[in-house]
């Protein structure tokens, strides 16, 4: 059954949100934010890649997202750029590239919302719901085994947030996180998308008060305080935390594009910066090419050569570079099955793709419960079984080519698949673990041309 027909089955479960349909969009569709289109009747939100679980959760709620997750788990969508996905009867869009067609005719307004540049004032509704931005909200929220958890939440106009939590009466901390925020289409709920699996949600009571909700987005029934209140003045923290991002160096300047916020941070040439630059110089394939970096650092305000102070990155500890790996797509959780998974890490080491060889990868095919792929040199074919978060791979059959390089890596890949006992998908990445929870391999989703 197609995704379009499956989605029609959940109309009765959808959550109605209180935004008005843009007059120039097809009937039944509305755009709560540029780049997003939602259908109240079907309970689905879309971006340029198709149905989005993360956006559906942000704008229509957790129940709609769970329903969509179940539907997409059973469907077999085409992930290729240019492949069509349906938004309703006679409405189709081409994944990633556009345009959108209604009755076979290009629909300019819908195409502009999903694929066009952001127009001036596109976020006016969100700013009015929260009041003027940037802003700082703070308060002490309940703690199960301490006097309270002091929160400071900084919201920026570019949809970035900083959050600091301090557990009162406990050693250690503060604990900082960063990420991207969204406001629901009716302007009543603020969602914080960080590095954790759970999305933090707050009810927007007014422009001065945010009230924490539970993990399902429902009010917390308690006499304790769950409010964060707006500070008189914006006083952002300088978050210190572990970060992932795309590092590049060119013309005596280094830039770090942080994965969660997509902010491009100038890198201060102090701290452990030189270790990053030296590793980058050894591993880059072309001048200025981006490489995924992992590091501990602090985001600080620094005055540049001209203009006002801007957020910059101070590297405190360099963790490593991972060539061939990217940040992935934000607000999207890829499906385990029927996805092309490219191997990017093996036993804690970056994967090398040898010249004139295939990249190591696997695809778990639901229609025959088989896994196909390549170890780099040889094609692979085998079986697999899934039970919740448990996974086992059967014995693989492989072609019998002997390549001049990459054979050790291929055998290690096969060994990791043989040891795999549990799996986890985080955004665009699949992680495989052995029975003891030790990471074996990390793979990244690829949408084929």
C-alpha positions in Angstrom: 0.0 0.0 0.0 1.3 3.5 -0.8 2.2 6.0 1.9 -0.5 8.3 0.5 -3.2 5.7 1.1 -1.9 4.7 4.5 -1.9 8.3 5.6 -5.5 8.7 4.7 -6.3 6.0 7.2 -5.2 8.1 10.2 -7.3 11.2 9.5 -9.4 10.5 12.5 -6.3 10.4 14.8 -4.9 13.7 13.6 -4.5 16.8 15.8 -6.1 20.0 14.7 -3.9 23.0 15.1 -5.0 26.6 15.1 -3.3 28.3 12.2 -5.0 29.6 9.1 -4.4 28.0 5.8 -2.4 30.3 3.5 -4.9 31.4 0.8 -2.6 30.4 -2.1 -1.9 26.8 -0.9 -4.0 23.8 -2.0 -7.1 23.2 0.2 -6.4 21.4 3.4 -2.7 22.4 3.6 -1.2 25.1 5.7 2.4 26.3 6.3 3.3 26.9 10.0 6.8 27.8 9.1 8.7 28.3 5.8 9.9 24.9 4.5 7.1 23.1 6.3 3.6 22.2 5.1 1.1 20.4 7.4 -2.2 18.6 6.7 -4.5 18.7 9.7 -6.9 16.1 8.2 -4.2 13.5 7.7 -2.1 14.5 10.7 1.1 14.8 8.8 3.8 17.5 8.2 6.1 17.5 5.3 9.4 19.2 4.3 11.3 19.0 1.0 12.2 15.4 1.8 8.7 14.1 2.3 6.7 13.2 5.5 8.7 14.2 8.6 8.2 12.6 11.9 10.1 15.3 13.7 8.1 18.1 12.2 4.8 16.3 12.7 5.7 16.0 16.4 6.7 19.6 16.6 3.6 21.0 15.0 0.9 18.4 15.4 1.9 16.6 18.6 3.3 13.3 19.9 0.3 11.2 19.0 0.4 12.2 15.3 4.1 11.5 15.3 3.7 8.0 16.7 1.0 7.2 14.2 3.2 8.5 11.3 6.1 6.5 12.6 4.1 3.3 12.5 2.9 4.0 9.0 6.3 4.7 7.6 7.8 1.6 9.3 5.5 -0.5 7.2 5.8 1.5 4.0 8.7 1.4 1.5 9.2 5.0 0.4 11.6 6.0 -2.4 14.4 8.1 -0.9 16.0 9.1 -4.1 16.2 12.9 -4.9 13.5 13.6 -7.5 11.3 10.7 -6.4 7.7 11.7 -5.9 5.8 11.8 -2.6 2.1 12.6 -2.2 0.5 15.3 -0.1 -3.0 14.3 -1.0 -5.2 13.6 -4.0 -3.5 14.8 -7.2 -0.8 16.7 -5.2 2.8 15.4 -5.6 6.2 16.9 -4.9 9.6 15.7 -6.0 11.8 14.8 -3.1 14.6 17.4 -2.3 14.6 19.0 -5.7 11.0 20.1 -6.3 8.7 21.2 -7.9 5.2 20.4 -6.5 2.4 19.5 -9.0 -1.3 19.8 -8.5 -3.3 17.9 -11.1 -0.1 17.5 -13.1 0.5 21.3 -13.2 3.3 23.1 -11.3 1.9 24.8 -8.1 4.2 27.9 -7.6 3.0 28.7 -4.0 3.5 25.2 -2.7 6.8 24.9 -4.4 8.0 28.2 -3.0 7.1 27.2 0.6 8.9 23.9 0.4 11.8 24.6 -1.9 12.2 28.4 -2.2 14.3 30.8 -0.1 12.9 32.1 3.2 11.0 35.3 2.6 11.4 38.3 4.9 9.2 38.0 8.0 8.5 34.3 7.6 8.9 33.7 11.4 6.8 36.6 12.6 4.2 34.3 14.2 6.8 32.5 16.3 8.4 35.8 17.5 5.0 37.2 18.6 4.2 34.0 20.5 7.4 34.3 22.5 7.7 38.0 22.5 10.8 39.8 21.3 13.9 37.7 20.8 16.6 37.1 21.9 15.4 36.4 25.4 16.5 34.6 28.6 14.0 32.5 30.7 14.9 31.1 34.1 13.5 29.2 37.1 14.0 26.3 39.5 12.1 23.2 38.5 11.4 20.1 40.6 14.0 17.4 41.1 13.3 13.8 42.3 16.4 13.5 44.6 17.7 17.1 45.1 16.2 20.4 46.2 15.6 21.6 42.6 17.1 22.1 39.2 18.0 25.6 38.2 17.3 26.2 34.5 18.4 29.0 32.2 17.1 28.9 28.7 18.4 31.4 26.1 16.3 31.7 22.9 17.8 33.3 19.8 15.9 34.7 16.7 17.7 32.2 14.4 15.9 29.3 16.2 18.9 28.3 18.3 18.7 27.7 22.0 21.2 27.4 24.9 20.1 25.5 28.0 22.0 25.3 31.3 20.8 23.1 34.2 22.3 23.1 37.7 21.3 20.4 40.2 21.1 22.1 43.5 22.8 20.4 46.4 24.8 18.1 44.1 28.4 18.3 43.1 29.3 18.7 39.4 27.8 20.7 36.7 26.6 23.0 35.3 25.2 20.8 32.5 24.8 22.6 29.2 23.1 21.8 25.9 22.3 23.5 22.7 20.0 22.8 19.8 17.1 24.2 17.7 13.7 25.4 18.9 10.3 25.3 17.2 6.9 26.8 18.1 3.8 24.8 17.3 1.6 26.1 14.6 -1.0 27.4 17.1 1.7 29.3 19.0 1.1 27.5 22.2 4.0 25.0 22.6 7.8 25.5 22.4 9.8 22.4 21.5 13.5 22.1 22.1 15.4 19.6 19.8 18.8 18.9 21.3 21.1 15.9 21.3 18.9 13.7 23.5 16.3 11.3 22.2 13.5 13.1 24.1 12.2 16.5 22.9 11.7 19.0 25.7 8.4 20.9 25.6 7.1 24.0 27.3 3.6 25.6 27.1 3.8 29.2 26.1 1.4 30.8 28.7 2.3 34.3 27.6 5.4 36.2 26.4 6.9 36.1 29.9 6.1 32.6 31.1 7.0 29.1 29.8 5.6 26.0 31.7 7.3 22.7 31.3 5.2 19.8 29.9 5.8 16.1 30.2 7.5 14.0 27.6 4.2 13.5 25.8 3.6 17.2 25.6 0.9 17.2 28.3 0.5 19.4 31.4 2.2 18.1 34.5 -0.3 17.7 37.3 1.7 18.9 40.4 1.6 21.7 42.9 5.4 22.3 42.4 6.7 25.1 40.2 7.2 24.2 36.5 7.5 27.8 35.2 10.4 29.6 33.6 10.0 33.4 33.5 11.5 35.9 31.2 14.5 37.8 32.6 14.5 41.6 32.5 17.7 41.5 30.3 19.1 39.0 27.8 22.2 37.5 29.5 23.1 34.3 27.5 25.4 31.6 28.9 28.6 30.5 27.3 27.8 26.8 26.8 30.5 24.3 27.4 29.8 20.8 26.1 30.8 18.0 23.7 30.0 19.0 20.1 29.9 17.5 16.6 30.2 19.6 13.4 31.8 20.1 10.0 35.2 21.6 10.3 37.0 23.3 7.5 40.1 25.5 7.2 41.0 27.8 4.4 42.9 31.1 3.9 44.1 31.2 7.5 40.5 30.9 8.9 38.7 28.0 10.4 34.9 27.4 10.6 33.0 24.9 12.6 29.4 24.2 11.4 27.8 22.8 14.5 25.4 19.9 13.8 22.5 20.6 16.0 22.1 24.3 15.4 23.8 24.5 11.9 25.5 27.7 13.1 28.8 28.4 11.4 31.1 29.4 14.2 34.6 31.0 13.7 37.1 28.9 15.5 39.4 30.8 17.9 43.1 29.8 17.4 43.7 29.0 21.1 43.1 26.1 23.4 43.4 22.7 21.6 42.8 24.3 18.2 46.2 23.3 16.7 45.5 19.7 17.2 42.3 20.0 15.1 44.1 22.0 12.3 47.0 19.5 12.1 44.7 16.5 11.9 42.6 18.3 9.3 45.6 19.1 7.2 46.6 15.4 7.2 43.2 14.0 6.4 41.5 16.5 4.0 41.0 15.4 0.5 40.8 18.9 -1.0 41.5 22.4 0.2 38.7 23.7 2.3 36.7 20.5 2.2 34.6 19.9 5.3 35.3 16.9 7.7 33.2 15.9 10.7 34.9 16.8 13.9 34.2 15.8 17.5 35.4 18.0 20.3 34.7 19.5 23.7 34.5 23.2 23.6 32.9 26.4 24.6 30.8 28.9 22.6 31.9 32.4 23.5 31.1 35.9 22.2 34.1 37.4 20.5 34.6 40.7 18.6 35.7 40.1 15.0 37.7 42.4 12.7 34.5 44.3 12.1 30.9 44.3 13.2 29.3 43.3 16.6 30.5 40.4 18.7 29.5 37.0 17.4 29.4 33.5 18.7 32.8 31.7 18.3 34.1 28.3 19.2 37.0 27.8 21.7 38.2 24.2 21.4 39.1 22.8 24.8 39.7 19.1 23.8 40.0 17.7 20.4 38.2 14.3 20.0 38.9 13.3 16.4 38.0 13.7 12.8 35.7 11.4 10.8 36.2 11.7 7.1 33.2 10.6 5.0 30.7 11.2 7.8 28.3 14.2 7.9 25.9 15.8 10.4 22.9 14.1 8.6 19.5 15.7 8.2 18.0 17.5 11.2 14.6 16.6 12.6 14.5 13.3 10.7 14.8 9.8 12.1 15.7 7.4 9.3 14.1 4.0 9.1 16.2 0.9 9.9 14.8 -1.1 7.0 14.8 -0.2 3.3 17.5 2.5 3.8 20.9 2.5 2.2 23.4 2.6 5.2 26.9 3.6 4.4 29.6 2.4 6.8 31.5 5.4 8.4 33.0 4.0 11.5 34.2 0.6 12.4 35.5 -0.3 15.9 36.0 3.3 16.7 38.0 4.1 13.6 37.0 6.0 10.5 36.3 3.9 7.4 38.5 4.2 4.4 37.0 3.8 0.9 39.7 2.5 -1.4 40.1 3.9 -5.0 37.9 2.1 -7.6 36.0 0.2 -4.9 32.5 0.4 -3.7 31.8 2.0 -0.3 31.0 -0.5 2.4 27.2 -0.5 3.0 24.1 -2.6 3.8 20.4 -2.4 3.0 17.9 -4.4 5.1 15.1 -5.3 2.7 11.7 -5.9 4.3 10.1 -7.7 1.3 12.3 -10.8 1.6 14.0 -10.2 5.0 17.4 -10.2 3.4 20.3 -7.8 3.8 22.4 -6.9 0.7 25.4 -4.6 0.4 29.1 -4.5 -0.1 32.1 -4.9 2.1 34.1 -2.7 -0.2 35.6 -5.4 -2.3 32.9 -8.1 -2.4 29.1 -8.0 -2.7 27.3 -9.3 0.4 24.0 -11.2 0.8 22.5 -12.6 4.0 19.5 -12.7 6.3 18.6 -10.7 9.4 16.1 -10.8 12.2 14.7 -7.9 14.3 13.0 -8.1 17.7 12.5 -4.6 19.1 16.0 -3.1 19.6 17.6 -6.6 19.1 19.1 -7.6 15.8 20.9 -10.6 14.5 22.5 -11.2 11.1 22.7 -14.6 9.5 25.7 -16.0 7.7 26.7 -13.9 4.7 27.4 -15.1 1.2 30.0 -13.1 -0.6 31.6 -12.9 -4.0 35.2 -14.2 -4.1 37.2 -11.2 -5.3 40.6 -10.6 -3.9 41.3 -6.8 -3.9 44.7 -5.3 -3.4 43.5 -3.2 -0.5 40.7 -3.0 1.9 40.3 -6.8 2.7 41.1 -6.4 6.4 38.5 -3.7 6.7 35.9 -5.9 4.9 36.6 -8.8 7.2 36.3 -6.5 10.2 32.9 -5.3 8.9 31.6 -8.8 8.5 32.8 -9.6 12.0 31.0 -6.6 13.4 27.8 -7.7 11.7 28.2 -11.2 13.1 28.6 -9.8 16.6 25.8 -7.3 16.4 23.1 -7.8 19.0 21.4 -4.4 19.3 20.7 -1.4 17.1 19.8 2.2 17.5 19.0 4.9 14.9 19.8 8.4 15.9 18.7 10.9 13.2 20.6 9.9 10.1 22.9 7.4 11.7 22.6 3.7 12.6 24.6 2.3 15.5 25.3 -1.4 16.0 26.3 -2.8 19.4 27.4 -6.2 20.7 25.5 -8.0 23.5 27.5 -6.0 26.1 26.6 -2.6 24.7 30.0 -2.0 23.1 29.8 0.0 19.9 30.7 -2.1 16.8 29.9 0.1 13.8 28.3 3.4 12.8 26.5 3.8 9.5 25.0 6.9 7.8 21.9 7.0 5.7 22.4 7.9 2.0 19.7 9.0 -0.3 20.7 7.7 -3.7 20.5 9.6 -6.9 
